[in-house]
Amino acid sequence: MNREYHKWYSPTLNREMELLVFGHGGARMIVFPTSRARFFEYEDRGMVWALRDHVESGNLQLFCVDSVDAESFYARSVHPSGRIMRHLQYDQYLVRELLPFVWWRNPTPFTIVHGCSFGAYHAVNFALRHPELVNRAIALSGKYQMRGFFDGYYDDNIYYNNPSEFIVHEQDPGRLDQIRKVDMIIAIGEHDPAYQNNREFSSALWSKNIWHAFRVWNGWSHDWPYWQQMIRWYVSGA
């Protein structure tokens, strides 16, 4: 299996950013790590191995990106307005730097965003904010209500990065049409603490006629062995 390590200084984030690429072609899948984790997590946790047949056959290429969660959502020493601003810078890094690299590396015109747990939030939030750049979103065991990260503070920047709320009030026909083109798959364990939030988020999507797959797994299902099974089920849009 082709494996590449890349690193560059990000002018958007004013720091170095790293990523791993697996495979040589096929659909481009951008993988977000779990909360405060790193770009190598997906490999270390056996997820790349779980997808090895798709990757080695040239049907899928993985781009495992780094995060700045510790500088944004989890930076409790920073005022909430600063936390969300750092996340917005990360969003711009993805659009201005990461995606051009992905497009240069792989011209296949199909892009998947994917993550587990907090990575699922990143995948869904990015897909909803930039639906014109995404063809499929695969979110495993995520949470989409983000108010709890900001100590009671709330502003427009938080609102527009809080999928459970902004999708409910989205009225722009053009944006809704773009979002409806994204093949969205949301999976959660029935005993996961975020189950109710997932169900409510799914209902909000349906209320806007946004078709998606909402899949409920038995038990807790919030761990890597479950996610290895889930991603094999859903990577092809099942």
Phi and psi in degrees as a GROMACS rama.xvg file:
@    title "Ramachandran Plot"
@    xaxis  label "Phi"
@    yaxis  label "Psi"
@TYPE xy
-68.0931  131.836  ASN-2
-135.288  126.823  ARG-3
-129.5  141.173  GLU-4
-109.353  132.859  TYR-5
-131.514  146.875  HIS-6
-152.358  134.927  LYS-7
-151.096  160.686  TRP-8
-80.4141  123.686  TYR-9
-91.3587  114.844  SER-10
-68.3793  -24.6071  PRO-11
-70.1225  -39.9165  THR-12
-101.133  -10.6317  LEU-13
59.1139  44.1017  ASN-14
-164.913  165.651  ARG-15
-78.9098  142.422  GLU-16
-126.929  143.861  MET-17
-124.723  158.05  GLU-18
-158.772  162.665  LEU-19
-119.61  141.169  LEU-20
-117.329  134.211  VAL-21
-125.662  130.694  PHE-22
100.716  174.437  GLY-23
-124.612  -2.52326  HIS-24
176.551  -174.989  GLY-25
95.2806  -167.588  GLY-26
-58.4805  140.458  ALA-27
-90.6689  120.283  ARG-28
-116.601  114.458  MET-29
-87.8242  123.601  ILE-30
-111.647  122.202  VAL-31
-95.6165  139.276  PHE-32
-77.3614  169.833  PRO-33
-72.8676  178.872  THR-34
-55.153  124.108  SER-35
61.3336  13.6032  ARG-36
-88.3982  179.609  ALA-37
-116.161  174.604  ARG-38
-64.902  -21.7237  PHE-39
-90.2686  -2.60353  PHE-40
-59.7883  -44.7973  GLU-41
-59.4307  -38.5232  TYR-42
-71.2606  -47.1811  GLU-43
-60.8394  -30.9682  ASP-44
-92.0092  8.97737  ARG-45
83.604  8.69867  GLY-46
-73.627  -37.5584  MET-47
-63.3937  -42.3287  VAL-48
-62.0028  -38.954  TRP-49
-62.4121  -27.61  ALA-50
-103.828  13.0151  LEU-51
-58.5016  -36.7996  ARG-52
-67.1609  -39.2153  ASP-53
-65.8954  -38.5032  HIS-54
-73.8897  -47.1479  VAL-55
-67.7959  -28.7131  GLU-56
-78.5666  -9.10847  SER-57
85.8942  13.387  GLY-58
-87.7423  -15.9175  ASN-59
-149.121  136.505  LEU-60
-125.164  128.208  GLN-61
-99.0967  136.193  LEU-62
-122.266  98.3225  PHE-63
-91.9104  107.958  CYS-64
-96.0835  162.896  VAL-65
-87.505  169.375  ASP-66
-128.04  170.829  SER-67
-125.362  30.8407  VAL-68
-54.1945  -38.291  ASP-69
-67.0964  -18.8815  ALA-70
-100.998  -4.06462  GLU-71
-124.242  -95.7616  SER-72
-58.5146  -34.0154  PHE-73
-101.298  8.12664  TYR-74
-85.9005  75.648  ALA-75
-64.967  -20.1354  ARG-76
-80.5062  -7.75102  SER-77
-102.227  142.955  VAL-78
-58.3139  143.339  HIS-79
-52.1324  -34.9631  PRO-80
-63.7086  -34.9  SER-81
-72.4331  -34.8084  GLY-82
-61.5736  -47.169  ARG-83
-72.5261  -29.3171  ILE-84
-64.3463  -38.2793  MET-85
-65.078  -37.9441  ARG-86
-64.2432  -39.0684  HIS-87
-63.3808  -35.6128  LEU-88
-64.5806  -38.5974  GLN-89
-63.054  -42.5524  TYR-90
-57.9643  -42.808  ASP-91
-69.0377  -34.3779  GLN-92
-58.5317  -43.9709  TYR-93
-61.9166  -43.3733  LEU-94
-74.7178  -45.338  VAL-95
-86.3882  -26.8395  ARG-96
-119.135  -50.7288  GLU-97
-68.0732  -51.5868  LEU-98
-62.4935  -42.7521  LEU-99
-58.2665  -36.3042  PRO-100
-64.4829  -45.3733  PHE-101
-60.7397  -44.6708  VAL-102
-65.1022  -37.4612  TRP-103
-67.6277  -39.8804  TRP-104
-73.939  -30.3637  ARG-105
-147.314  108.903  ASN-106
-81.0517  0.485287  PRO-107
-57.6456  125.985  THR-108
-84.6388  51.7789  PRO-109
-146.818  119.363  PHE-110
-120.893  129.662  THR-111
-112.303  138.331  ILE-112
-113.285  139.671  VAL-113
-151.195  146.981  HIS-114
-167.1  161.213  GLY-115
-114.356  142.39  CYS-116
57.5142  -120.401  SER-117
-65.3871  -27.2174  PHE-118
-63.9298  -29.818  GLY-119
-65.2938  -40.1731  ALA-120
-57.3828  -48.8994  TYR-121
-57.9706  -42.4627  HIS-122
-63.6067  -47.9758  ALA-123
-67.337  -44.4909  VAL-124
-61.3914  -42.5647  ASN-125
-65.1017  -41.9699  PHE-126
-63.8342  -38.7036  ALA-127
-74.6413  -33.6998  LEU-128
-77.2981  -31.9468  ARG-129
-131.706  58.4294  HIS-130
-63.2843  -24.1702  PRO-131
-70.2953  -12.2263  GLU-132
-103.823  -3.78692  LEU-133
-127.534  138.438  VAL-134
-102.355  -32.0965  ASN-135
-146.491  144.017  ARG-136
-126.179  128.568  ALA-137
-120.002  109.766  ILE-138
-117.289  117.214  ALA-139
-112.552  118.542  LEU-140
59.6121  42.5497  SER-141
-93.3201  178.985  GLY-142
-137.786  137.475  LYS-143
-123.52  9.06796  TYR-144
-109.54  112.988  GLN-145
-108.54  6.46071  MET-146
-55.8966  -33.9618  ARG-147
-64.7613  -11.3539  GLY-148
-87.8352  -2.01179  PHE-149
-125.899  22.1702  PHE-150
52.4155  37.1308  ASP-151
86.2081  -12.4189  GLY-152
-77.8995  144.874  TYR-153
-150.227  137.983  TYR-154
-148.379  -178.81  ASP-155
-62.6722  -35.1521  ASP-156
-63.8943  -40.1541  ASN-157
-67.4614  -45.6772  ILE-158
-53.8494  -46.5041  TYR-159
-80.1442  4.88272  TYR-160
-123.952  23.9729  ASN-161
-122.05  85.5824  ASN-162
-54.6058  -36.6392  PRO-163
-61.6753  -22.9546  SER-164
-104.863  -48.2301  GLU-165
-69.4503  -26.7556  PHE-166
-70.2736  -29.7485  ILE-167
-63.44  -35.574  VAL-168
-102.593  2.77734  HIS-169
-66.3196  124.235  GLU-170
-120.971  -10.9355  GLN-171
-69.2817  117.18  ASP-172
-59.6983  -39.3209  PRO-173
-63.7507  -45.5821  GLY-174
-65.2509  -42.6972  ARG-175
-62.3894  -39.4992  LEU-176
-62.9946  -39.4453  ASP-177
-64.55  -44.1221  GLN-178
-63.1737  -37.4372  ILE-179
-65.3895  -17.3826  ARG-180
-82.2353  -12.6999  LYS-181
-82.4972  127.181  VAL-182
-80.091  105.569  ASP-183
-109.912  129.306  MET-184
-124.378  121.632  ILE-185
-121.37  121.583  ILE-186
-123.699  142.966  ALA-187
-154.715  147.487  ILE-188
-78.3585  144.842  GLY-189
-66.4145  -21.0507  GLU-190
-105.846  8.4146  HIS-191
-67.1147  136.528  ASP-192
-55.8055  -24.0112  PRO-193
-92.0362  8.67016  ALA-194
-58.6153  -47.1421  TYR-195
-64.4454  -39.4525  GLN-196
-61.4811  -40.0502  ASN-197
-63.9623  -42.8708  ASN-198
-63.732  -42.6899  ARG-199
-65.8998  -38.6732  GLU-200
-64.7188  -41.6144  PHE-201
-60.4543  -42.6125  SER-202
-62.1761  -38.7955  SER-203
-64.5142  -39.4339  ALA-204
-63.2877  -45.5258  LEU-205
-62.4946  -35.3126  TRP-206
-62.8184  -21.2854  SER-207
-102.84  13.8783  LYS-208
57.4853  35.7348  ASN-209
-95.2573  103.776  ILE-210
-69.7761  140.315  TRP-211
-162.928  165.511  HIS-212
-101.637  122.661  ALA-213
-112.078  112.542  PHE-214
-116.156  125.177  ARG-215
-107.786  125.081  VAL-216
-100.405  152.783  TRP-217
-65.8967  142.598  ASN-218
74.862  -152.587  GLY-219
-78.8987  -53.1124  TRP-220
57.9155  27.088  SER-221
-111.688  68.2253  HIS-222
-165.529  165.581  ASP-223
-59.4528  -41.4184  TRP-224
-58.2939  -36.4831  PRO-225
-69.886  -42.9304  TYR-226
-65.5393  -31.5477  TRP-227
-62.4556  -40.9651  GLN-228
-68.4701  -45.1201  GLN-229
-59.2859  -47.3162  MET-230
-65.8854  -31.8024  ILE-231
-67.8382  -33.8383  ARG-232
-69.5658  -42.0068  TRP-233
-103.558  -8.87427  TYR-234
-63.0675  -26.0913  VAL-235
-96.6719  8.08474  SER-236
90.2664  22.7345  GLY-237
